[in-house]
Structure formats: structure tokens, C-alpha cells
Amino acid sequence: MAWGFVAFALSFAFILFTNNPITHVIGNMFSGVGIVLINATIPFDLSNLANKTQFPLVIAMNTLVSGIAGFFAPMLIAAVGIGAGAQSFMAGIVLSGVVAVLMFVLRIGNQLENKTQSKSVKA
């Protein structure tokens, strides 16, 4: 999943620092890669880690938390004084980079994969 945050940072960088439609399309492609690597991986990992009886609740909680985050994110961004446009893209680059580094250092994605694989081997 850390590579997904790297893809998001590249996406923001391609769009912010270039003024070319082709590089903007490439930036949007990186955004798509990030969405696939993060947004599709989280429910998959949750479904593998959850007990079969807990699966609906786990997915519902994931959906609820995602919705709440989507609701509060613009308010938090405005509260810290990040404006629309270049400032928000720069914040996205920095936050995506920080999260990617933390995930690489803490090996969060690898830990989830190992738990998922060990659970599938036991089944």
C-alpha cells in the first residue's frame, strides 16, 4: 500500500509542477494507480483478516469511516489554512510522502500481507 501513496505524491507533483496536458494525463494515471493500490486493497485485506461472521460489520465500519473522513477532510484542510489549488496539491505531496515513508519504515503493508497469507494457509 505504501506504493499507492508514492503514486498519489507523483500524481500531485505531475499536475502541480507541469503545465502540459500530456504530463497531466500521466499524473491522472498515477492517481488511478494510487486508488487501486490503496482503496481496493484495504477492503480486500479487511475481508481476509475478518472472521466470516464479522465480515459485514468490518466492511460497514470501513465504509462508515471512509464517509466520515470524506466529510471532515475539507473542513480540516480549511481549518489549517490550506487553500485550493497549488497549496492543496503541495499538502497532498507532503502528506502522501510522509505516509509512504511511515508505511515503508513500519512495514504496515507487509504485516497485513503476512497475516492474510498465514490465515489463508490455516484455512
N, CA, C and O atoms as CSV, one atom per row, in Angstrom:
chain,resi,resn,atom,element,x,y,z
A,1,MET,N,N,0.813,-1.192,0.000
A,1,MET,CA,C,0.000,0.000,0.000
A,1,MET,C,C,0.863,1.266,0.000
A,1,MET,O,O,0.414,2.319,-0.451
A,2,ALA,N,N,2.069,1.172,0.490
A,2,ALA,CA,C,2.937,2.351,0.510
A,2,ALA,C,C,3.176,2.876,-0.900
A,2,ALA,O,O,3.276,4.085,-1.110
A,3,TRP,N,N,3.268,1.964,-1.865
A,3,TRP,CA,C,3.475,2.389,-3.248
A,3,TRP,C,C,2.279,3.183,-3.763
A,3,TRP,O,O,2.431,4.017,-4.655
A,4,GLY,N,N,1.103,2.936,-3.219
A,4,GLY,CA,C,-0.070,3.723,-3.593
A,4,GLY,C,C,0.091,5.176,-3.183
A,4,GLY,O,O,-0.293,6.077,-3.929
A,5,PHE,N,N,0.657,5.415,-2.001
A,5,PHE,CA,C,0.890,6.791,-1.563
A,5,PHE,C,C,1.997,7.448,-2.373
A,5,PHE,O,O,1.957,8.654,-2.615
A,6,VAL,N,N,2.984,6.665,-2.793
A,6,VAL,CA,C,4.012,7.192,-3.698
A,6,VAL,C,C,3.355,7.610,-5.015
A,6,VAL,O,O,3.678,8.661,-5.568
A,7,ALA,N,N,2.436,6.785,-5.511
A,7,ALA,CA,C,1.731,7.110,-6.753
A,7,ALA,C,C,0.902,8.388,-6.594
A,7,ALA,O,O,0.855,9.207,-7.511
A,8,PHE,N,N,0.249,8.566,-5.441
A,8,PHE,CA,C,-0.506,9.797,-5.202
A,8,PHE,C,C,0.421,11.007,-5.197
A,8,PHE,O,O,0.100,12.033,-5.795
A,9,ALA,N,N,1.564,10.898,-4.531
A,9,ALA,CA,C,2.515,12.015,-4.492
A,9,ALA,C,C,2.992,12.360,-5.906
A,9,ALA,O,O,3.087,13.535,-6.261
A,10,LEU,N,N,3.287,11.345,-6.703
A,10,LEU,CA,C,3.699,11.585,-8.087
A,10,LEU,C,C,2.575,12.232,-8.891
A,10,LEU,O,O,2.818,13.110,-9.719
A,11,SER,N,N,1.363,11.797,-8.645
A,11,SER,CA,C,0.215,12.374,-9.334
A,11,SER,C,C,0.108,13.862,-9.055
A,11,SER,O,O,-0.015,14.668,-9.977
A,12,PHE,N,N,0.155,14.226,-7.772
A,12,PHE,CA,C,0.068,15.639,-7.408
A,12,PHE,C,C,1.234,16.427,-7.997
A,12,PHE,O,O,1.050,17.546,-8.476
A,13,ALA,N,N,2.436,15.847,-7.963
A,13,ALA,CA,C,3.625,16.532,-8.465
A,13,ALA,C,C,3.537,16.762,-9.975
A,13,ALA,O,O,3.861,17.847,-10.459
A,14,PHE,N,N,3.102,15.749,-10.714
A,14,PHE,CA,C,2.989,15.900,-12.169
A,14,PHE,C,C,1.998,17.009,-12.518
A,14,PHE,O,O,2.218,17.757,-13.471
A,15,ILE,N,N,0.927,17.118,-11.769
A,15,ILE,CA,C,-0.077,18.123,-12.080
A,15,ILE,C,C,0.358,19.506,-11.592
A,15,ILE,O,O,0.136,20.500,-12.283
A,16,LEU,N,N,0.972,19.579,-10.418
A,16,LEU,CA,C,1.359,20.872,-9.856
A,16,LEU,C,C,2.534,21.511,-10.586
A,16,LEU,O,O,2.512,22.709,-10.865
A,17,PHE,N,N,3.555,20.724,-10.895
A,17,PHE,CA,C,4.803,21.299,-11.394
A,17,PHE,C,C,4.933,21.319,-12.917
A,17,PHE,O,O,5.954,21.759,-13.445
A,18,THR,N,N,3.912,20.850,-13.623
A,18,THR,CA,C,3.979,20.900,-15.083
A,18,THR,C,C,2.769,21.649,-15.618
A,18,THR,O,O,1.743,21.767,-14.947
A,19,ASN,N,N,2.907,22.143,-16.819
A,19,ASN,CA,C,1.813,22.855,-17.464
A,19,ASN,C,C,1.614,22.282,-18.861
A,19,ASN,O,O,1.580,23.001,-19.860
A,20,ASN,N,N,1.486,20.966,-18.889
A,20,ASN,CA,C,1.416,20.256,-20.152
A,20,ASN,C,C,0.298,19.221,-20.053
A,20,ASN,O,O,0.273,18.443,-19.099
A,21,PRO,N,N,-0.621,19.190,-21.006
A,21,PRO,CA,C,-1.732,18.222,-20.920
A,21,PRO,C,C,-1.268,16.765,-20.857
A,21,PRO,O,O,-1.905,15.941,-20.200
A,22,ILE,N,N,-0.181,16.448,-21.526
A,22,ILE,CA,C,0.305,15.060,-21.524
A,22,ILE,C,C,0.786,14.668,-20.132
A,22,ILE,O,O,0.478,13.575,-19.657
A,23,THR,N,N,1.538,15.550,-19.470
A,23,THR,CA,C,2.005,15.223,-18.118
A,23,THR,C,C,0.845,15.225,-17.117
A,23,THR,O,O,0.900,14.523,-16.107
A,24,HIS,N,N,-0.192,16.000,-17.386
A,24,HIS,CA,C,-1.373,15.965,-16.520
A,24,HIS,C,C,-2.095,14.628,-16.661
A,24,HIS,O,O,-2.600,14.083,-15.680
A,25,VAL,N,N,-2.142,14.106,-17.877
A,25,VAL,CA,C,-2.738,12.777,-18.079
A,25,VAL,C,C,-1.907,11.724,-17.354
A,25,VAL,O,O,-2.463,10.819,-16.731
A,26,ILE,N,N,-0.599,11.831,-17.428
A,26,ILE,CA,C,0.275,10.898,-16.710
A,26,ILE,C,C,0.027,11.020,-15.208
A,26,ILE,O,O,-0.040,10.012,-14.504
A,27,GLY,N,N,-0.109,12.255,-14.716
A,27,GLY,CA,C,-0.434,12.468,-13.304
A,27,GLY,C,C,-1.750,11.821,-12.922
A,27,GLY,O,O,-1.864,11.225,-11.851
A,28,ASN,N,N,-2.740,11.932,-13.785
A,28,ASN,CA,C,-4.025,11.283,-13.513
A,28,ASN,C,C,-3.901,9.763,-13.530
A,28,ASN,O,O,-4.610,9.075,-12.795
A,29,MET,N,N,-3.015,9.241,-14.354
A,29,MET,CA,C,-2.774,7.793,-14.357
A,29,MET,C,C,-2.165,7.349,-13.029
A,29,MET,O,O,-2.545,6.314,-12.482
A,30,PHE,N,N,-1.220,8.135,-12.513
A,30,PHE,CA,C,-0.657,7.823,-11.199
A,30,PHE,C,C,-1.743,7.860,-10.120
A,30,PHE,O,O,-1.730,7.050,-9.193
A,31,SER,N,N,-2.672,8.794,-10.244
A,31,SER,CA,C,-3.780,8.864,-9.290
A,31,SER,C,C,-4.610,7.589,-9.342
A,31,SER,O,O,-5.000,7.056,-8.303
A,32,GLY,N,N,-4.878,7.104,-10.536
A,32,GLY,CA,C,-5.618,5.844,-10.685
A,32,GLY,C,C,-4.877,4.673,-10.069
A,32,GLY,O,O,-5.481,3.806,-9.437
A,33,VAL,N,N,-3.559,4.653,-10.257
A,33,VAL,CA,C,-2.746,3.593,-9.649
A,33,VAL,C,C,-2.846,3.663,-8.129
A,33,VAL,O,O,-2.995,2.638,-7.464
A,34,GLY,N,N,-2.765,4.869,-7.584
A,34,GLY,CA,C,-2.885,5.039,-6.139
A,34,GLY,C,C,-4.228,4.568,-5.614
A,34,GLY,O,O,-4.302,3.914,-4.574
A,35,ILE,N,N,-5.284,4.900,-6.331
A,35,ILE,CA,C,-6.628,4.472,-5.915
A,35,ILE,C,C,-6.719,2.954,-5.898
A,35,ILE,O,O,-7.251,2.369,-4.954
A,36,VAL,N,N,-6.205,2.321,-6.934
A,36,VAL,CA,C,-6.263,0.860,-6.996
A,36,VAL,C,C,-5.434,0.238,-5.874
A,36,VAL,O,O,-5.879,-0.700,-5.213
A,37,LEU,N,N,-4.226,0.765,-5.663
A,37,LEU,CA,C,-3.342,0.171,-4.667
A,37,LEU,C,C,-3.807,0.387,-3.235
A,37,LEU,O,O,-3.487,-0.416,-2.359
A,38,ILE,N,N,-4.549,1.445,-2.982
A,38,ILE,CA,C,-4.983,1.731,-1.611
A,38,ILE,C,C,-6.452,1.389,-1.411
A,38,ILE,O,O,-6.793,0.551,-0.576
A,39,ASN,N,N,-7.315,2.037,-2.178
A,39,ASN,CA,C,-8.753,1.883,-1.945
A,39,ASN,C,C,-9.267,0.478,-2.228
A,39,ASN,O,O,-10.241,0.047,-1.611
A,40,ALA,N,N,-8.645,-0.232,-3.130
A,40,ALA,CA,C,-9.079,-1.597,-3.399
A,40,ALA,C,C,-8.415,-2.604,-2.462
A,40,ALA,O,O,-8.971,-3.670,-2.198
A,41,THR,N,N,-7.240,-2.272,-1.966
A,41,THR,CA,C,-6.502,-3.195,-1.110
A,41,THR,C,C,-7.071,-3.244,0.301
A,41,THR,O,O,-7.110,-4.313,0.910
A,42,ILE,N,N,-7.509,-2.121,0.826
A,42,ILE,CA,C,-7.982,-2.083,2.216
A,42,ILE,C,C,-9.176,-3.010,2.434
A,42,ILE,O,O,-9.124,-3.838,3.343
A,43,PRO,N,N,-10.260,-2.913,1.639
A,43,PRO,CA,C,-11.370,-3.853,1.866
A,43,PRO,C,C,-10.974,-5.315,1.645
A,43,PRO,O,O,-11.473,-6.208,2.330
A,44,PHE,N,N,-10.077,-5.554,0.690
A,44,PHE,CA,C,-9.617,-6.918,0.440
A,44,PHE,C,C,-8.887,-7.468,1.663
A,44,PHE,O,O,-9.162,-8.582,2.109
A,45,ASP,N,N,-7.954,-6.679,2.203
A,45,ASP,CA,C,-7.226,-7.129,3.394
A,45,ASP,C,C,-8.157,-7.291,4.584
A,45,ASP,O,O,-8.029,-8.245,5.351
A,46,LEU,N,N,-9.089,-6.366,4.740
A,46,LEU,CA,C,-10.057,-6.484,5.840
A,46,LEU,C,C,-10.893,-7.754,5.706
A,46,LEU,O,O,-11.161,-8.437,6.694
A,47,SER,N,N,-11.297,-8.061,4.488
A,47,SER,CA,C,-12.114,-9.267,4.291
A,47,SER,C,C,-11.331,-10.532,4.595
A,47,SER,O,O,-11.897,-11.514,5.076
A,48,ASN,N,N,-10.031,-10.517,4.318
A,48,ASN,CA,C,-9.205,-11.688,4.616
A,48,ASN,C,C,-8.890,-11.808,6.100
A,48,ASN,O,O,-8.744,-12.916,6.618
A,49,LEU,N,N,-8.785,-10.683,6.782
A,49,LEU,CA,C,-8.442,-10.699,8.198
A,49,LEU,C,C,-9.650,-10.932,9.095
A,49,LEU,O,O,-9.512,-11.430,10.212
A,50,ALA,N,N,-10.825,-10.575,8.611
A,50,ALA,CA,C,-12.025,-10.659,9.451
A,50,ALA,C,C,-12.566,-12.079,9.519
A,50,ALA,O,O,-12.431,-12.866,8.582
A,51,ASN,N,N,-13.163,-12.372,10.619
A,51,ASN,CA,C,-13.912,-13.605,10.800
A,51,ASN,C,C,-15.121,-13.554,9.857
A,51,ASN,O,O,-15.663,-12.474,9.623
A,52,LYS,N,N,-15.547,-14.681,9.319
A,52,LYS,CA,C,-16.658,-14.680,8.364
A,52,LYS,C,C,-17.930,-14.074,8.948
A,52,LYS,O,O,-18.705,-13.447,8.225
A,53,THR,N,N,-18.150,-14.252,10.242
A,53,THR,CA,C,-19.350,-13.677,10.847
A,53,THR,C,C,-19.196,-12.170,11.067
A,53,THR,O,O,-20.193,-11.453,11.155
A,54,GLN,N,N,-17.962,-11.689,11.155
A,54,GLN,CA,C,-17.713,-10.263,11.363
A,54,GLN,C,C,-17.542,-9.491,10.057
A,54,GLN,O,O,-17.498,-8.261,10.071
A,55,PHE,N,N,-17.448,-10.189,8.941
A,55,PHE,CA,C,-17.162,-9.543,7.667
A,55,PHE,C,C,-18.118,-8.392,7.333
A,55,PHE,O,O,-17.644,-7.309,6.988
A,56,PRO,N,N,-19.433,-8.573,7.420
A,56,PRO,CA,C,-20.322,-7.444,7.088
A,56,PRO,C,C,-20.087,-6.225,7.989
A,56,PRO,O,O,-20.124,-5.088,7.521
A,57,LEU,N,N,-19.849,-6.465,9.265
A,57,LEU,CA,C,-19.602,-5.356,10.186
A,57,LEU,C,C,-18.285,-4.655,9.860
A,57,LEU,O,O,-18.216,-3.427,9.899
A,58,VAL,N,N,-17.250,-5.412,9.542
A,58,VAL,CA,C,-15.942,-4.837,9.221
A,58,VAL,C,C,-16.038,-3.964,7.968
A,58,VAL,O,O,-15.505,-2.855,7.949
A,59,ILE,N,N,-16.703,-4.447,6.934
A,59,ILE,CA,C,-16.844,-3.672,5.704
A,59,ILE,C,C,-17.727,-2.450,5.951
A,59,ILE,O,O,-17.452,-1.375,5.418
A,60,ALA,N,N,-18.780,-2.600,6.747
A,60,ALA,CA,C,-19.637,-1.458,7.080
A,60,ALA,C,C,-18.856,-0.389,7.844
A,60,ALA,O,O,-19.016,0.803,7.579
A,61,MET,N,N,-18.024,-0.801,8.778
A,61,MET,CA,C,-17.218,0.156,9.539
A,61,MET,C,C,-16.204,0.854,8.622
A,61,MET,O,O,-15.970,2.054,8.761
A,62,ASN,N,N,-15.614,0.123,7.704
A,62,ASN,CA,C,-14.693,0.722,6.739
A,62,ASN,C,C,-15.410,1.773,5.902
A,62,ASN,O,O,-14.877,2.859,5.672
A,63,THR,N,N,-16.609,1.454,5.452
A,63,THR,CA,C,-17.398,2.395,4.661
A,63,THR,C,C,-17.779,3.617,5.490
A,63,THR,O,O,-17.715,4.745,5.002
A,64,LEU,N,N,-18.173,3.395,6.733
A,64,LEU,CA,C,-18.541,4.499,7.621
A,64,LEU,C,C,-17.356,5.427,7.863
A,64,LEU,O,O,-17.486,6.646,7.747
A,65,VAL,N,N,-16.207,4.857,8.197
A,65,VAL,CA,C,-15.021,5.670,8.468
A,65,VAL,C,C,-14.594,6.431,7.211
A,65,VAL,O,O,-14.196,7.592,7.303
A,66,SER,N,N,-14.671,5.803,6.055
A,66,SER,CA,C,-14.322,6.486,4.802
A,66,SER,C,C,-15.260,7.660,4.544
A,66,SER,O,O,-14.823,8.731,4.121
A,67,GLY,N,N,-16.539,7.456,4.797
A,67,GLY,CA,C,-17.508,8.536,4.616
A,67,GLY,C,C,-17.280,9.684,5.577
A,67,GLY,O,O,-17.353,10.850,5.190
A,68,ILE,N,N,-17.006,9.359,6.823
A,68,ILE,CA,C,-16.740,10.408,7.821
A,68,ILE,C,C,-15.465,11.174,7.449
A,68,ILE,O,O,-15.421,12.399,7.563
A,69,ALA,N,N,-14.444,10.461,7.012
A,69,ALA,CA,C,-13.193,11.120,6.603
A,69,ALA,C,C,-13.440,12.037,5.409
A,69,ALA,O,O,-12.921,13.153,5.364
A,70,GLY,N,N,-14.226,11.574,4.447
A,70,GLY,CA,C,-14.549,12.397,3.289
A,70,GLY,C,C,-15.338,13.643,3.656
A,70,GLY,O,O,-15.216,14.676,2.997
A,71,PHE,N,N,-16.147,13.549,4.704
A,71,PHE,CA,C,-16.927,14.687,5.175
A,71,PHE,C,C,-16.043,15.712,5.892
A,71,PHE,O,O,-16.160,16.915,5.658
A,72,PHE,N,N,-15.163,15.226,6.760
A,72,PHE,CA,C,-14.364,16.137,7.586
A,72,PHE,C,C,-13.085,16.637,6.912
A,72,PHE,O,O,-12.562,17.679,7.307
A,73,ALA,N,N,-12.570,15.931,5.914
A,73,ALA,CA,C,-11.305,16.321,5.294
A,73,ALA,C,C,-11.307,17.759,4.775
A,73,ALA,O,O,-10.366,18.495,5.072
A,74,PRO,N,N,-12.312,18.194,4.017
A,74,PRO,CA,C,-12.280,19.591,3.556
A,74,PRO,C,C,-12.312,20.599,4.703
A,74,PRO,O,O,-11.700,21.663,4.617
A,75,MET,N,N,-13.024,20.261,5.770
A,75,MET,CA,C,-13.078,21.171,6.920
A,75,MET,C,C,-11.728,21.248,7.624
A,75,MET,O,O,-11.301,22.326,8.038
A,76,LEU,N,N,-11.058,20.107,7.760
A,76,LEU,CA,C,-9.732,20.102,8.390
A,76,LEU,C,C,-8.719,20.853,7.541
A,76,LEU,O,O,-7.883,21.590,8.064
A,77,ILE,N,N,-8.799,20.664,6.233
A,77,ILE,CA,C,-7.879,21.362,5.334
A,77,ILE,C,C,-8.088,22.869,5.434
A,77,ILE,O,O,-7.123,23.631,5.484
A,78,ALA,N,N,-9.353,23.299,5.463
A,78,ALA,CA,C,-9.643,24.728,5.597
A,78,ALA,C,C,-9.232,25.253,6.970
A,78,ALA,O,O,-8.766,26.386,7.091
A,79,ALA,N,N,-9.403,24.431,8.000
A,79,ALA,CA,C,-9.079,24.863,9.363
A,79,ALA,C,C,-7.587,25.134,9.539
A,79,ALA,O,O,-7.205,26.015,10.309
A,80,VAL,N,N,-6.749,24.394,8.839
A,80,VAL,CA,C,-5.314,24.623,8.952
A,80,VAL,C,C,-4.805,25.646,7.934
A,80,VAL,O,O,-3.604,25.901,7.849
A,81,GLY,N,N,-5.719,26.222,7.172
A,81,GLY,CA,C,-5.367,27.322,6.277
A,81,GLY,C,C,-4.809,26.923,4.929
A,81,GLY,O,O,-4.143,27.726,4.276
A,82,ILE,N,N,-5.066,25.701,4.500
A,82,ILE,CA,C,-4.592,25.269,3.181
A,82,ILE,C,C,-5.656,25.652,2.162
A,82,ILE,O,O,-6.796,25.192,2.229
A,83,GLY,N,N,-5.267,26.496,1.224
A,83,GLY,CA,C,-6.197,26.964,0.209
A,83,GLY,C,C,-6.308,25.996,-0.959
A,83,GLY,O,O,-5.535,25.045,-1.084
A,84,ALA,N,N,-7.279,26.262,-1.800
A,84,ALA,CA,C,-7.461,25.446,-3.003
A,84,ALA,C,C,-6.327,25.728,-3.983
A,84,ALA,O,O,-5.686,26.778,-3.923
A,85,GLY,N,N,-6.088,24.788,-4.878
A,85,GLY,CA,C,-5.069,24.976,-5.903
A,85,GLY,C,C,-3.715,24.451,-5.485
A,85,GLY,O,O,-3.602,23.344,-4.958
A,86,ALA,N,N,-2.686,25.251,-5.721
A,86,ALA,CA,C,-1.303,24.810,-5.503
A,86,ALA,C,C,-1.043,24.396,-4.061
A,86,ALA,O,O,-0.313,23.437,-3.812
A,87,GLN,N,N,-1.643,25.121,-3.102
A,87,GLN,CA,C,-1.425,24.765,-1.694
A,87,GLN,C,C,-1.951,23.374,-1.378
A,87,GLN,O,O,-1.298,22.611,-0.666
A,88,SER,N,N,-3.115,23.040,-1.896
A,88,SER,CA,C,-3.670,21.718,-1.597
A,88,SER,C,C,-2.880,20.615,-2.293
A,88,SER,O,O,-2.731,19.523,-1.745
A,89,PHE,N,N,-2.372,20.888,-3.494
A,89,PHE,CA,C,-1.539,19.891,-4.170
A,89,PHE,C,C,-0.232,19.675,-3.408
A,89,PHE,O,O,0.227,18.542,-3.261
A,90,MET,N,N,0.364,20.768,-2.924
A,90,MET,CA,C,1.609,20.647,-2.157
A,90,MET,C,C,1.364,19.878,-0.859
A,90,MET,O,O,2.179,19.042,-0.468
A,91,ALA,N,N,0.243,20.160,-0.193
A,91,ALA,CA,C,-0.108,19.417,1.026
A,91,ALA,C,C,-0.286,17.939,0.705
A,91,ALA,O,O,0.138,17.082,1.480
A,92,GLY,N,N,-0.908,17.635,-0.424
A,92,GLY,CA,C,-1.089,16.242,-0.839
A,92,GLY,C,C,0.231,15.539,-1.084
A,92,GLY,O,O,0.402,14.375,-0.723
A,93,ILE,N,N,1.173,16.256,-1.706
A,93,ILE,CA,C,2.502,15.675,-1.946
A,93,ILE,C,C,3.184,15.368,-0.621
A,93,ILE,O,O,3.718,14.276,-0.425
A,94,VAL,N,N,3.163,16.333,0.282
A,94,VAL,CA,C,3.843,16.161,1.567
A,94,VAL,C,C,3.190,15.044,2.378
A,94,VAL,O,O,3.885,14.163,2.885
A,95,LEU,N,N,1.866,15.071,2.506
A,95,LEU,CA,C,1.176,14.045,3.297
A,95,LEU,C,C,1.343,12.654,2.696
A,95,LEU,O,O,1.584,11.688,3.420
A,96,SER,N,N,1.216,12.551,1.380
A,96,SER,CA,C,1.397,11.244,0.734
A,96,SER,C,C,2.817,10.733,0.930
A,96,SER,O,O,3.030,9.547,1.182
A,97,GLY,N,N,3.783,11.635,0.814
A,97,GLY,CA,C,5.174,11.235,1.031
A,97,GLY,C,C,5.435,10.781,2.449
A,97,GLY,O,O,6.114,9.778,2.669
A,98,VAL,N,N,4.897,11.516,3.420
A,98,VAL,CA,C,5.088,11.151,4.831
A,98,VAL,C,C,4.450,9.790,5.120
A,98,VAL,O,O,5.063,8.936,5.760
A,99,VAL,N,N,3.228,9.596,4.651
A,99,VAL,CA,C,2.547,8.316,4.895
A,99,VAL,C,C,3.302,7.180,4.214
A,99,VAL,O,O,3.452,6.106,4.797
A,100,ALA,N,N,3.783,7.398,2.987
A,100,ALA,CA,C,4.541,6.358,2.290
A,100,ALA,C,C,5.798,5.987,3.067
A,100,ALA,O,O,6.096,4.805,3.241
A,101,VAL,N,N,6.531,6.988,3.532
A,101,VAL,CA,C,7.756,6.718,4.299
A,101,VAL,C,C,7.418,5.951,5.577
A,101,VAL,O,O,8.088,4.974,5.913
A,102,LEU,N,N,6.381,6.391,6.288
A,102,LEU,CA,C,5.977,5.678,7.510
A,102,LEU,C,C,5.597,4.229,7.221
A,102,LEU,O,O,5.948,3.322,7.976
A,103,MET,N,N,4.883,4.022,6.127
A,103,MET,CA,C,4.483,2.650,5.789
A,103,MET,C,C,5.676,1.790,5.399
A,103,MET,O,O,5.725,0.606,5.730
A,104,PHE,N,N,6.642,2.385,4.693
A,104,PHE,CA,C,7.852,1.631,4.350
A,104,PHE,C,C,8.661,1.311,5.607
A,104,PHE,O,O,9.153,0.192,5.757
A,105,VAL,N,N,8.802,2.283,6.508
A,105,VAL,CA,C,9.592,2.081,7.722
A,105,VAL,C,C,8.906,1.091,8.660
A,105,VAL,O,O,9.545,0.178,9.182
A,106,LEU,N,N,7.601,1.274,8.872
A,106,LEU,CA,C,6.861,0.407,9.796
A,106,LEU,C,C,6.410,-0.906,9.162
A,106,LEU,O,O,5.934,-1.806,9.854
A,107,ARG,N,N,6.561,-1.011,7.841
A,107,ARG,CA,C,6.221,-2.225,7.085
A,107,ARG,C,C,4.767,-2.642,7.320
A,107,ARG,O,O,4.476,-3.826,7.491
A,108,ILE,N,N,3.870,-1.677,7.328
A,108,ILE,CA,C,2.458,-1.943,7.600
A,108,ILE,C,C,1.844,-2.827,6.526
A,108,ILE,O,O,1.159,-3.798,6.848
A,109,GLY,N,N,2.074,-2.514,5.264
A,109,GLY,CA,C,1.517,-3.331,4.189
A,109,GLY,C,C,2.015,-4.761,4.237
A,109,GLY,O,O,1.245,-5.694,4.008
A,110,ASN,N,N,3.294,-4.946,4.531
A,110,ASN,CA,C,3.868,-6.299,4.607
A,110,ASN,C,C,3.280,-7.080,5.778
A,110,ASN,O,O,3.040,-8.282,5.667
A,111,GLN,N,N,3.047,-6.398,6.902
A,111,GLN,CA,C,2.456,-7.069,8.058
A,111,GLN,C,C,1.052,-7.563,7.730
A,111,GLN,O,O,0.677,-8.671,8.112
A,112,LEU,N,N,0.273,-6.741,7.021
A,112,LEU,CA,C,-1.076,-7.168,6.633
A,112,LEU,C,C,-1.027,-8.344,5.673
A,112,LEU,O,O,-1.796,-9.296,5.804
A,113,GLU,N,N,-0.113,-8.275,4.703
A,113,GLU,CA,C,0.025,-9.382,3.762
A,113,GLU,C,C,0.398,-10.675,4.475
A,113,GLU,O,O,-0.154,-11.734,4.177
A,114,ASN,N,N,1.331,-10.589,5.416
A,114,ASN,CA,C,1.756,-11.790,6.146
A,114,ASN,C,C,0.607,-12.377,6.943
A,114,ASN,O,O,0.435,-13.596,6.962
A,115,LYS,N,N,-0.187,-11.539,7.602
A,115,LYS,CA,C,-1.341,-12.037,8.360
A,115,LYS,C,C,-2.368,-12.654,7.441
A,115,LYS,O,O,-2.954,-13.688,7.760
A,116,THR,N,N,-2.589,-12.023,6.295
A,116,THR,CA,C,-3.545,-12.545,5.328
A,116,THR,C,C,-3.088,-13.900,4.805
A,116,THR,O,O,-3.886,-14.833,4.720
A,117,GLN,N,N,-1.803,-14.016,4.451
A,117,GLN,CA,C,-1.281,-15.264,3.913
A,117,GLN,C,C,-1.289,-16.365,4.976
A,117,GLN,O,O,-1.617,-17.511,4.668
A,118,SER,N,N,-0.936,-16.040,6.211
A,118,SER,CA,C,-0.918,-17.061,7.258
A,118,SER,C,C,-2.345,-17.526,7.572
A,118,SER,O,O,-2.557,-18.691,7.908
A,119,LYS,N,N,-3.309,-16.632,7.465
A,119,LYS,CA,C,-4.702,-17.018,7.704
A,119,LYS,C,C,-5.206,-17.919,6.585
A,119,LYS,O,O,-5.953,-18.862,6.845
A,120,SER,N,N,-4.807,-17.643,5.333
A,120,SER,CA,C,-5.267,-18.469,4.215
A,120,SER,C,C,-4.606,-19.851,4.253
A,120,SER,O,O,-5.207,-20.831,3.813
A,121,VAL,N,N,-3.387,-19.939,4.769
A,121,VAL,CA,C,-2.703,-21.226,4.871
A,121,VAL,C,C,-3.389,-22.103,5.920
A,121,VAL,O,O,-3.511,-23.315,5.741
A,122,LYS,N,N,-3.842,-21.474,7.032
A,122,LYS,CA,C,-4.516,-22.233,8.084
A,122,LYS,C,C,-5.880,-22.738,7.638
A,122,LYS,O,O,-6.339,-23.784,8.097
A,123,ALA,N,N,-6.530,-21.994,6.740
A,123,ALA,CA,C,-7.881,-22.378,6.298
A,123,ALA,C,C,-7.841,-23.523,5.368
A,123,ALA,O,O,-8.885,-23.975,4.900
